[in-house]
Amino acid sequence: MVKATVREWYEEEGWGVLDSAETPGGCFGHFSDIETSGFRTLSAGQRVELAWEAPGFQQDGYDYRALRIVPRLD
């Protein structure tokens, strides 16, 4: 898990882009990867912990794809 920041989040579509030093150019994130109870969404600027993979193909234009997204409380 690495520290990341939500660059943008499209709540209606359920996906967004997360930035970290380990995922240059951004990491695709889907609401189903968010580990929280209730309605799973994020907001731009929010800090998260991120587990990611580089699947070898682009996911919606991004080289990295989130496996786990854990919202941070700090």
C-alpha positions as CSV (number, residue, x, y, z in Angstrom):
1,M,0.0,0.0,0.0
2,V,1.2,3.5,-0.9
3,K,-0.1,7.0,-0.1
4,A,-2.1,8.6,-2.9
5,T,-4.4,11.5,-3.6
6,V,-7.6,11.5,-5.6
7,R,-7.0,13.7,-8.6
8,E,-10.6,13.4,-9.9
9,W,-13.6,11.3,-9.2
10,Y,-16.7,10.7,-11.4
11,E,-19.3,9.7,-8.8
12,E,-22.1,9.1,-11.4
13,E,-19.8,6.7,-13.3
14,G,-18.1,5.2,-10.3
15,W,-14.5,5.7,-11.2
16,G,-11.6,8.2,-10.9
17,V,-7.9,8.8,-11.1
18,L,-5.5,8.6,-8.1
19,D,-2.0,10.0,-8.0
20,S,1.1,8.6,-6.2
21,A,4.8,8.7,-6.8
22,E,4.7,5.0,-7.7
23,T,2.0,5.4,-10.4
24,P,3.2,8.2,-12.7
25,G,0.5,9.5,-15.0
26,G,-2.2,8.3,-12.7
27,C,-3.9,5.2,-11.5
28,F,-7.5,4.1,-12.6
29,G,-9.7,3.5,-9.6
30,H,-13.2,1.9,-9.5
31,F,-15.8,2.3,-6.7
32,S,-15.7,-1.5,-6.2
33,D,-12.1,-1.2,-5.0
34,I,-12.9,1.2,-2.2
35,E,-12.8,-0.4,1.2
36,T,-15.4,1.3,3.3
37,S,-18.9,0.7,4.5
38,G,-21.9,2.2,3.0
39,F,-21.9,4.1,-0.3
40,R,-18.4,3.9,-1.8
41,T,-17.2,7.2,-3.3
42,L,-14.2,9.5,-3.2
43,S,-13.7,13.2,-3.7
44,A,-10.9,15.2,-5.4
45,G,-8.1,16.0,-3.0
46,Q,-8.9,13.1,-0.7
47,R,-6.0,11.1,0.7
48,V,-6.1,7.3,0.4
49,E,-3.9,4.3,0.8
50,L,-3.6,2.4,-2.5
51,A,-2.6,-1.0,-3.7
52,W,-2.2,-1.1,-7.5
53,E,-1.0,-3.2,-10.4
54,A,0.4,-2.5,-13.8
55,P,-1.6,-5.0,-15.9
56,G,0.4,-4.6,-19.1
57,F,-2.5,-2.8,-20.9
58,Q,-4.1,0.5,-20.4
59,Q,-7.3,0.7,-18.3
60,D,-9.3,3.6,-19.7
61,G,-6.0,5.3,-20.8
62,Y,-4.0,4.7,-17.6
63,D,-1.0,2.3,-17.2
64,Y,-2.0,1.5,-13.5
65,R,-5.1,0.0,-12.0
66,A,-6.2,0.1,-8.3
67,L,-6.7,-3.2,-6.5
68,R,-7.5,-1.7,-3.1
69,I,-8.4,1.9,-2.1
70,V,-8.6,2.7,1.6
71,P,-9.7,6.2,2.6
72,R,-7.3,7.9,5.1
73,L,-8.7,9.7,8.1
74,D,-5.9,12.2,8.5
